[in-house]
Amino acid sequence: MTAVICSLRSLSGMPISEPMRAASLAIGLAFVAVVLIGSPACSSKPAPSAAPAPPVLLPQETFDWSGEKISFAMPPIGWRREGEPSGGIKGVRFVKERSVGEGIGLGDYYILADRNRSSHIREILEKFDTYDYGFAWDRALRDAYAYTDTPFSPLETEIAGRVNDEVGQASAAYRNRDREAAKAHLETALAEANRLHFSLDEVISRVEFKPEGKQNPEYYQMLGRRETTIAGEPAVVVDYTVKVPERSQTYSAREAYFVHNSHLFICTFIGLPESLAVFDAILASTEFAK
């Protein structure tokens, strides 16, 4: 009798606080029999597994690697900061402790950032009255010339030509002791340099992952490419796997690319699939100064 009452209590969800009538007891017993005997499939169904908890990131930090500030949350405890990314990127890299070599990298593609010489020209103008006719001026002026090799766009080619022409004339005027003319040419060069801008479409082909661009393309398998948004900017995300002969494990990899104020940011992940959630959470936390 006690066992039946307990079964009914669990089924109804209500405590029993008064004697049961015989009729109610009979109905209850019949109901229990139906539940226990007539529907064994329901009782044998496994409970659904709980979804994994989202990663708990550490507070945001702000970085300025090549003249553009970017902020994002740090990986959870257990990921150590270790060195910088490579391949023309200034940034930060994290490695998961006691792992198979899982890593996350985020950085600014400085090869692109250096194409715009406006910061160098602006610095010369700010210090213009401090220069004499010696080595300091010549060294500063060398940094003002724009790159002309392997341009990213026709606009860059046009602007680089005009910047270099104005910087050359500023150099000649300064040698002739015409400081006013030299300064005027530098101001024109700065106005030209400020016109330069890059979009993701113009630059991504130089850096986007492609197996055929690797030394051993057979180690990589492309999984997909998608367009999305990161920190309010258009972005491209590429997924692939990596399998090297020295290891039995196949690694998951993901790369994300986005441009802000003509700075190309490259974010990379390699590791086990379950660690991708950490990488995605860091990307979701990314912000630029308003």
N, C-alpha and C positions, 0 to 999 in steps of 0.2 A: 504493500500500500504506500509506504513512504517513497519508494522508487518511482511509482506512477505519479505521485503528487509532484515530485521533483521534476519529472519529465514534462508535465503539463506546465509547471512554472516556467521552465525554460522556453517552451513553445509560445506561451501567451505573453511572456514578458511582464506579468503582473504577479505580485505576491499573493499567496492564499491566506486569508485571515479568518475564514469561517468554515464549519464542517461542510463537506461536499454531500449533496443529495445523491441517492442511489442512481437516479436516472442520469444525472450529470456525469457520475462516475462511469456508467456504462458507455455513454457517448464518448467520454474522454478515452476510455480504453480502446474503443473501436477506432478512434482517430489515431491513437498511437500505433495501433497495429497497421493501419494503412500507411502511415509515414515510414515505419520501420521495415515493413515487409513489401509493400506495394511499390516503393520507389527507391530501390537501392542505388540507382545511378546518381541521384542527387547527392546522397551522402558520401559517395566515393569521389566526387569531383574535387580536384585540388584547388586550394585557395589561390586567387590571382597573386602574382608576385608584385611587390611594391615597386614603384618607379624609383630609380636611383636619385638620391638627394642632389640638388645642384651644388657645384663646388663653392666653397666659402673663400672668396678672394680677400686679399689683404688690401688696405687703403690705397687710394690712387697716389701716383707720383707723377711729376711733370718733368719732361725732358726737352732739351733743345740741342739737337745734334748738329744741325746745319742751317740755323736761322729761322726755324719754325717750331713753336712750342706744341707739344702733344702730351695729353694726360691719359693714363689708363690704370686700372687696378692691377695690383701685383698678384702673381700666382699664390695658391694656398701654401701653408707651411709644408715643407718637404720638397720645395723647388728652390734650388740655390742659384744665385746670380753668378754667372761664369763667363767672363770675356764678352766679346762682341761678335755680331754676325760678320760675314766676309762678303766678298764679291761686290765691292763698291758701296757698301752699306755701313753707315755709322749708326749704332744702336745698342741694344742690350739683348742678352741671351740668358735663358734660364734652363737648367738641367734638373730633371727629377732625380732625387736621391734614391739609391738602391733600386734603380730601374735598369732596363736593358739599353740605356742610352737615349731616353726620351728627351726631346728638347723643344723649346719655344723661342723664337727670335722675332724682334720687332725693331725696325730701323728706318732711317731716312736715306734714300738713294742719293748720296752726295754728288755723284757724277752728274746728275741732272741739276741739283741745287746750285752747283758751281757754274753752271752755264750762264746764269744771270749775274752780271758784274755790278749791279746797282749798289749793293752794300759796300763794295770796295770804292766806287766812285764817290758815294756819299761820305765815306770816312775821309777821303782826301779833301773834299770841300769843307768838312767840319774842321779839319786841321790846317786848312790852306795857309793861314797867316803864320803858322809856326815853321813852315818849310823855308830852308835857304836854297842855295843853288848847288847843293851837294848830293851825296849818295842817297839820303833819305827820300828825297823827291823822286829820284830815278827809280828806286826800288818800289815806292808806292805806285808810281805810274805804270810799272810793268803789270801789276795786279789788276789794273783797270781795263786792259785789253780783253775783248771777248773772244771766246773760242770760235773757230771757223771750221774745224774738222767735224765730220759726221754729225751734221745738224739734225735735230729732232723734227724740224718743220721748216717750210719755206719762210715763215715769219721770222724765225730765229736767224736764218741766213741774211735776210734783209736788215734786221736790227743790228746784227753783229758787224756788218759792213759799215753802217752809219756810226756806231759807237767807236769803232777802231779809227775811222777817219777823224772824228772829233778829238779823240785822245791824242792822235798823232799831231793834230794842229795845236793842241794844248801844249804838247811837249816842245814844239818848235817855238811857240810864242814865249814860253818860259825861258828857253835858252836865249832868246832875244831880249830878255828882261822886261817883257810885256806881261806883267802879272795879271792885269785886268782881262786881257784877251785870253790868257790861259784859263782863267777861272770861268769865263763865259763859255769857252769850248767844253769845259768839263760839265757845266750845267746843262748844256745841250746834250752831251753824251748821257747824262743821268736821265734826262727826259726820254731819250730813246730807249735806254735800258729798262725803264719802268713800263714800257709798252709790251715787254716780253711776258708771255704767259704760256703755260703748257697744260694740256688736258690729258686725261687718262688715255683716251683713244690715240693720242699722238705718241705716247711714250711706252705703252705697255708691251709692245712687240719686242722691245729690247730686253725685257726682264722676265716675261711670262714663261712659266715652266713648260717645256716641251721635251719629251723623251729623246727625240732625235738630236737635241742640243747637248746631250750628256755624253760623257766619255764612253760609258757602257750603257747604251739605250736598252739593252735586253734586261737590265735590272729593274726597269720601271714599267708600270702598267697604268695608263691613263684611265681614270674612272669617270671624270665629268668636269664640266666647266659651267659656271652660272654667274649671272649678273645680280648684284644686290646693292645694298647701301650700308656704309660704315661711317659713323660719326657725321651723318648727314651728307656724305659725298658718294657719288657713284663708285662702285667697286666691282672687282672680278675675283671670284674664288675658284681655285682649281684643286681637284682631289686626285690623288694617285697612290699607288703602293710601291714599296721598295723591297726588293728581295736580292740580297747579296750572297755569294757562295759561302762566305765565312760563317754565316749564321743561318740557323734553321727557321728563325722567326721571320714572317712577312710583316713589314711595318706599314702603318697607315701614314699618309702625308697630306698636308693641306697648305696652300699658299693663298694669301689675300693681298690685293693691290688696290690702292686708292690714292688720289691726288688731292692735296689741299694747298691753295696759294702757290701752285706750281712746284710743290714738293711731293715727290713720289714716295709713299710709304709702303714697305714690303714686310709682310708678317708671315712667318713660316712655322710649321709644326711637323715633327716626325716622332712616332712612338706607337703605342698601342691604341686601339680604337676607343677604349674607355677614357683615355686622357684627352680626347678631342673636346670634351665638354669644357675643360679648363681653357683651352685655346679660344673656343667660341665665346666663353664668358668674358675673357679679356678683351676680345674685339668689340663685344657689345658695350663694354664700359668706356671705350675710347671717346675722347672729347678734344675739341680744339677751343682755344680761347675765343670768347665772343667779341 
